[in-house]
């Protein structure tokens, strides 16, 4: 598995990081399959310079051929496409690695609770031999990019934006059985009970969570009928 972290790639009224991530997936699709595109929630605090709600993105890529090849061609390809995409005023960061040491996981989890600095991210990545680079502006997106790979590696964080070959076509009310067919566990947010019947209003888009390596949609009871549910947004 190859972990790619992205952050701070946009400005208000420009395409967001998720849109760039989708572009990157297609950009390398001849060599890599995307298992997941995840959105991770970092510290939501007015002291943090973010565009909307301080979320970063991770891509989990699987090589279509040998898994032993160098990361350099992939890094060069992603880097070039991100530089083409660069939005004036943004501070993009890019992180790419095959391994995620526990120290980076700990850093990532701190990023969800504390203010961290670019210097801390740079020093940690250099010490662990992980590629991390800022591609413009203040390069502040390096913090979130490193955090994204740390959180993605746990298999227990983030909202699933892309899952393999899923078409992103579900909105509104959907049968629980259809969600199950897509490999989504539907669970009551309050009790954790697995829901196996009825329908779920998934909202504008289906955006479940990654929990313990599984894709989980958390729901709450809807007032319009028995066995009717609505999706609950969980970071």
C-alpha positions, 0 to 999 in steps of 0.5 A: 500500500502507498499512502499519499497525503494532501492538504491546503491546495485550494482557496475560497471559490476554487475546486477543493482538495477532494477534487484535486485528489480525484484528478490525481487518481485519474492521473496515475490510473495507468499504474495505480489503483485507488483503494480509498480517498479519505477526508480527515478532520484536523483541529478545527480552530480559528488559529489554524489558516484553513479554507473551510473546516481544516480537513486534509485528504489521503489516497491509498494506492495499490500498484497495478504491477510490481509493488517493489518499484521506487516511489520516485516516479509516482512522486514526480508525477503527483508533484508535477500535476499538483504544481499545474493545479496550484492556486495562488494564495494556497499553501499545498503540501504533499506526502508519499510513503509506503510505511507509516511509523508509529511516531507519524501516527502519534503526530497525526492524532495530535494534529486533531487536538493541538496546534502543530507547526510546519517545522515539527512536520518537516523534522519528523518526516526527515527523521523517518525518511518520509517524502514530505514537501510544500509546493507553494505559498507558506508550505503550511499544507505539509502539516496536514499532508503528513497527518493525513497519511498517519490517520489513513494508516490506522484504518480507523479514521476519515470519511470515505469519498472514493472506495475503489470502483464505487460510482459516486451516484447515491443520494437521498433515500437508499435501501439498506440492502443496496448499501450492504451490496457496496460493502457498507455496514450501517450502524446506529450512531447511538448504540452501535447496532448493525441495521439490516432492514429499511432505508437510509437517507444518505444525504447529498452524497454517500460519505461513510466512515473508515472504522477498524478497516471497515466502511461504516455508515452511522445513522440515526432514527428518522421520524417518518417511519419504522426502519427508516434512518438518516445518515449522521456526519461523523468526522 
